[in-house]
Each structure stands twice: as C-alpha cells, then as structure tokens.
Amino acid sequence: MATVNKCLRENGLSATPRHTLYGLRHSVEDRLLIAGVDERVRCDILGHSLNRQRYGDGGGLPMKLEALQRISL
C-alpha cells in the first residue's frame, strides 16, 4: 500500500497529502453500496473476505464491470 500511496503523491494523483489508497477503497465501497451492488460482488471487487459459502463464480468479470460502471465518474 505504501508503494501505491507514494506513486499517487509523486504523480499528483492525490487531492491532498492525506488522501490515500485506504481512503479510496472506503469511497469505492460506499459508492458500490449506494448503487445497490450485491455484497458478494463488492467483496470480490475490493478483495474483502466474505463470511459465508461462495458458490459459483459470482457473476464473473461481466458482473464486476457492470458494478464499476454504475459508480464511474
């Protein structure tokens, strides 16, 4: 994570020095939740664990793409 934060700072990609990858992940989670994206898909996109059995492929890449397109700026 430190490497990504350093890259963001060095390339002027952070709005302020306090903006980090960690904060970005929280922002994406919030936007996905507001957009009504299923918990399984949110966990898959963000790399979070899911506290239940995983069946199937969760919709695969097409479902993840559709979810991310719903929150694109």
C-alpha positions as a LaTeX table, in Angstrom:
\begin{tabular}{lrrr}
\hline
Residue & $x$ (\AA) & $y$ (\AA) & $z$ (\AA) \\
\hline
Met1 & 0.00 & 0.00 & 0.00 \\
Ala2 & 2.88 & 2.38 & 0.75 \\
Thr3 & 4.17 & 1.98 & $-2.81$ \\
Val4 & 0.79 & 2.92 & $-4.28$ \\
Asn5 & 0.46 & 5.92 & $-1.94$ \\
Lys6 & 3.95 & 7.08 & $-2.94$ \\
Cys7 & 3.05 & 6.75 & $-6.63$ \\
Leu8 & $-0.15$ & 8.76 & $-6.09$ \\
Arg9 & 1.79 & 11.55 & $-4.33$ \\
Glu10 & 4.68 & 11.66 & $-6.80$ \\
Asn11 & 2.37 & 11.88 & $-9.79$ \\
Gly12 & $-0.01$ & 14.46 & $-8.34$ \\
Leu13 & $-2.89$ & 11.99 & $-8.23$ \\
Ser14 & $-3.93$ & 12.74 & $-4.64$ \\
Ala15 & $-6.17$ & 15.70 & $-3.95$ \\
Thr16 & $-4.24$ & 16.30 & $-0.71$ \\
Pro17 & $-1.36$ & 14.53 & 1.09 \\
Arg18 & $-3.99$ & 12.99 & 3.38 \\
His19 & $-5.72$ & 11.16 & 0.51 \\
Thr20 & $-4.56$ & 7.51 & 0.43 \\
Leu21 & $-5.36$ & 4.20 & $-1.21$ \\
Tyr22 & $-7.06$ & 3.15 & 2.03 \\
Gly23 & $-9.45$ & 6.10 & 1.79 \\
Leu24 & $-10.10$ & 5.36 & $-1.87$ \\
Arg25 & $-11.14$ & 1.80 & $-1.01$ \\
His26 & $-13.65$ & 3.13 & 1.50 \\
Ser27 & $-15.02$ & 5.57 & $-1.04$ \\
Val28 & $-15.45$ & 2.81 & $-3.63$ \\
Glu29 & $-17.17$ & 0.58 & $-1.04$ \\
Asp30 & $-19.59$ & 3.39 & $-0.15$ \\
Arg31 & $-20.38$ & 4.12 & $-3.81$ \\
Leu32 & $-20.96$ & 0.44 & $-4.58$ \\
Leu33 & $-23.27$ & 0.13 & $-1.57$ \\
Ile34 & $-25.26$ & 3.23 & $-2.58$ \\
Ala35 & $-25.53$ & 1.84 & $-6.13$ \\
Gly36 & $-27.14$ & $-1.31$ & $-4.70$ \\
Val37 & $-24.31$ & $-3.66$ & $-5.67$ \\
Asp38 & $-24.56$ & $-7.10$ & $-4.04$ \\
Glu39 & $-22.27$ & $-7.78$ & $-1.07$ \\
Arg40 & $-20.57$ & $-10.71$ & $-2.85$ \\
Val41 & $-19.67$ & $-8.53$ & $-5.83$ \\
Arg42 & $-18.42$ & $-5.71$ & $-3.55$ \\
Cys43 & $-16.20$ & $-8.17$ & $-1.65$ \\
Asp44 & $-14.84$ & $-9.62$ & $-4.89$ \\
Ile45 & $-14.02$ & $-6.17$ & $-6.30$ \\
Leu46 & $-12.34$ & $-4.92$ & $-3.13$ \\
Gly47 & $-10.63$ & $-8.19$ & $-2.16$ \\
His48 & $-12.53$ & $-8.48$ & 1.11 \\
Ser49 & $-13.38$ & $-11.82$ & 2.69 \\
Leu50 & $-16.98$ & $-12.99$ & 2.60 \\
Asn51 & $-18.35$ & $-14.53$ & 5.79 \\
Arg52 & $-20.43$ & $-17.19$ & 4.01 \\
Gln53 & $-20.03$ & $-20.00$ & 1.50 \\
Arg54 & $-19.06$ & $-18.98$ & $-2.02$ \\
Tyr55 & $-20.99$ & $-20.75$ & $-4.74$ \\
Gly56 & $-20.35$ & $-20.33$ & $-8.45$ \\
Asp57 & $-18.19$ & $-17.57$ & $-9.88$ \\
Gly58 & $-20.25$ & $-14.67$ & $-8.52$ \\
Gly59 & $-21.13$ & $-13.42$ & $-11.97$ \\
Gly60 & $-17.54$ & $-13.23$ & $-13.14$ \\
Leu61 & $-15.92$ & $-10.23$ & $-14.76$ \\
Pro62 & $-19.06$ & $-9.04$ & $-16.61$ \\
Met63 & $-20.89$ & $-8.50$ & $-13.30$ \\
Lys64 & $-17.91$ & $-6.71$ & $-11.74$ \\
Leu65 & $-17.58$ & $-4.48$ & $-14.80$ \\
Glu66 & $-21.27$ & $-3.59$ & $-14.70$ \\
Ala67 & $-21.00$ & $-2.74$ & $-10.99$ \\
Leu68 & $-17.97$ & $-0.49$ & $-11.53$ \\
Gln69 & $-19.65$ & 1.23 & $-14.49$ \\
Arg70 & $-22.56$ & 2.11 & $-12.19$ \\
Ile71 & $-20.23$ & 4.17 & $-9.99$ \\
Ser72 & $-17.96$ & 5.64 & $-12.66$ \\
Leu73 & $-17.49$ & 9.40 & $-12.60$ \\
\hline
\end{tabular}
